[in-house]
Structures are given as C-alpha cells and as structure tokens.
Amino acid sequence: MKKLIGLLATLSLVAGPALAAGTVLPGQLTDKTRECLDCHRDDNPGLYQQWGSSKHFGANVGCYECHQANPGDVDVLRDDIHDDFVIATIVSPKDCARCHAKEVDEFENSHHSKAGRIMGSLDNLLAEVVEGNFGMVTDAYPKGVSAAAVNGCWQCHGSAIKVDKKTGKLDPATWPNTGIGRVNPDGSEGSCTACHQRHGFSAAQARYPDTCGKCHLGPDHPQKEIYEESKHGIAFFAHEDEMNIDSPKWIVGEDYTAAPTCATCHMSATKNQDISHNIGLRIKWNNRPPHSKLAHETDKKWNLSSAAITADKRRENMVDVCVSCHQAGFVDNFFTQYEALITLYDEKYAKPGEKLYKAAVKVMKTDPSYAKFSRSIDFTWFELWHHEGRRARHAASMQAPDYTHWHGTYDLGKNWQTKFIPEIKDLIEEFRATAPAEVAELEKTLREVQHSKNWEWSINKEDPKIKKERLKRQKAFKERYK
C-alpha cells in the first residue's frame, strides 16, 4: 500500500472530517511536492489550479503526499521522468484512509464500493457478447475485451485495474477509470474520486445532484431524472442559491431548509445523525433486483458488516432526514404509498413474470441452438424488471409521479400485454410438437396467471361487480365533460 505522510486531505479551520489517529500535518509544502509542481504547474495547469483551490492546498497536502508509494508496490511508475520519485498514478481508498479512516471504513462497507462485482453478471453478458465483441486488444487482454464494457459498464461500476509490471503503467482497457467499485492494484475496492473529483476533491461539488447523475440516470435507473421531476428537485433548482452548499457541516434543517439533494437524504448530516459514506444505511428496500429485497439481506449476501443494521432501522434513519422538513404523519403516509407500489409490482409482475419466464426457458432449451438473449422474450423479460420495474419502484421511492406511471407501471402493463404474453403464446405454438412436456407446463402456468385476480381482466373475466363500478365511474366522468 502506498504510504502517506499522515496528512489531512480536507482539512479546514472550521468543521470537517476528523483526523485519523496519528495524523501529523506539515507546516509547509514538502520539497518533493514542490518538485512535482515545477513540472505540473506548466504541463497540467488545469490540474494545478484545481488543487490550488482545494482544502488539500490549504493543509499543505500536495502531489507527493497522495501519490507516494512503497518501492515494492506493483503500480510504482518506472519511467525516466519520475526517476527520483517512488509514486503511483492511482490514489486508492487505502491511501485516503491514512487521513480519512472513518469515511473509508463506511465507504468500504457500502454497496458503492462493491459495484465492480457486477463483472461477470447478466449485465456483462450483454456488454461483452450481445452488444460487443473481443476486438479491443491490450497487453493485459491479449485475447481481447469488449469496448462496450470498457466504455460503458466499467466506467460506472469500476474495472479491475491492470498494471504493466515492468513500467508500472496502467493498461488502457482499465484506465482512465473512476468507477465507484474500481478494484485497485493494492486490493482495495472503490474510488473516492467517483464523487470527489480530482484534484479539487470538493465536498460541496459532491453534494450536487449532477454528481450522482454520472451513473444514476438512463432507462434502468433514472434517479437523476426522477429527482429533477420530484418536488425535491423542483425546490432545489428554484432555490439553489439558498442551499448553503459550501457550509462545512451542512446539516439539514439547520444550515439549509430550501430543498434536499441526493446527498442530503442518503448520507449528509442531520441534527441526530452524522454524515455517513455508506449510502445504504437509510435505504430500507433494494429495488435493483427482479424482486425488491430488504436492504440488510443484500448486505448479508455480500458479507458486509452493515448487515447488522436492519431494514426497519434504515427506514428510521431516513425518516429522521424527512422530518427535518416534513411532519411525521406526512412521512408515514408517503412510505405507505411507496411500499404499496412495491407490493403491486411484485405481485402483479415480478412473481408471475418470473414463473412464466422460467417455464419459457425450459421450452427454449429443448432447442440446442438456444442461447441467452438470442430470442426476443429474453430481452422483454429483462426489460420488464430491469427497466420498467426498476423505474416504477425507484420513482415511487423519490416521489416522481410521471416516472412512476408513464415510464414505469404503464410500460409494464403495455409490454406485458403486447410483448411478453404474445411471445409466450408464440413459443407454445412453435414447440408444441417438439417439446410437449415443457409446453404443457408453460401452458399451465400461463393459464394460472391469466385467471389470477391481477390478470383475469385481460381474458375478459373481470369480476362483474368491479367492472360495474368502474364503468359507473367512467360514465360519471363523461357526464362531467360533455
């Protein structure tokens, strides 16, 4: 691990992160850093100016203090330019922990730092095979790697950094990369610069919703767009100059009340809670998978110590943020609405959809040429839960009605009826003669789903009483707008 001369990376004369035990602050810039600046001041003026406006500069923390390495580190740069310096390009969470031990410990116990573990998942099958090929050849990947994964998935989730052991240079397939779950040469997981951009490392900048928008946007997890539609986002953009976002302590309800940002709700301080770099400790539900799961159960699966914090406790933590601006009754009613949407999604789409898809896969696997994502139904089911289902759940959790409905439950209903079910029926007819046993099971499952309370309307079997009441409401509506 690279050595740091115990220094505080965000020292301020006012409130700021606590120093790690044993940290000693330099009284002035070190000679090594001054040597670095002799070149970088001219060669990289943007980098130099960013550092010059940072709290690092005010604390005499410079290039060498962060990039210094041990001679035996795998990523030590071995070139003529840096011949007199034992340094490495990457500053990992382990390096930051020499001053920011508490923050790094929290971060390492979060889902953010584990985001790189997606490599090899269903998403990577898409990026490596369906979308891409193995045409990007580098020293670390002589057999090739998918440029779709390198430029897409890895830039948010993080890549495993590969190093040329002779030169210490980083392989271009894996660097540049500030993915939040990056696997670093020293074995640590994560990237502090995913949120605190080099070389200013500003806390204020990390509080802006746009920072989270690097990764949390798009068809499968549009939290940034959801936030912008919500009352919270509307309030932020209307009152941005009242946010006091440069305040060192930045306590909601005390330093600002105009609006929350992503950081406010998920990690920043309240009157009762300290700031936390584990963004999962205020999230009760993990809405990423096909079925929503209690967040602490996911932490158990990943062997995180934060699994000890139960989902109900996490909800309490979030409620503590909410009541900084809202009444308790308002907050309780919101959670009732939100969790009702989770139940709706799970009961109407996730459970029956998963049963149907599993039965359909058994049918398709009777064809030796079948491969995952080679048929339209593979994409349809994937998007039902991975796109529409996530959008509905995430949007409800953040109070964005248009995303909940038109980008969420509407798309779920439409694509279920116009794509998923017709594709199930097509498979039944296509394989009826060649896979009779598997088709019989699929037909039985389809029949059960379509005759269920959630879907009986789709085969004109709606409960007559419910239908009568619905038609009565329609008639009243038409009467009002004659």
Secondary structure, DSSP 8 states (H G I E B T S, - for coil): -----S--TT--SSS-----TT----SS--HHHHHHHHHHHHH-HHHHHHHHTSHHHHTT--HHHHHB--TT-TTB--SSTTTT--BBS---HHHHTTT-HHHHHHHHTSTGGGGGGGTTSHHHHIIIIIS--S-B--SS-TT-B-HHIIIIIHHHH--B--B-TTT--B-TTT-S---TT-B-TTS-B--GGGTS-TTT--HHHHHSHHHHTTTS-SSS--HHHHHHHSHHHHHHHHSGGGS-TT-SS--BTTTB-S---HHHHHTS--SS----S-TTTT--EE-SSSS-EEHHHHHHHTT-GGGGS-HHHHHHHHHHHHTTTS-HHHHHHHHHHHHHHHHHHIIIIIHHHHHHHHHHHHHHTTSTT--TTSSHHHHHHHHIIIIIIHHHHHHHHTT-HHHHIIIIIHHHHHHIIIIIHHHHHHHHHHHTTT-HHHHHHHHHHHHHHHTSTTTGGGGT---HHHHHHHHHHHHHHHHHT-
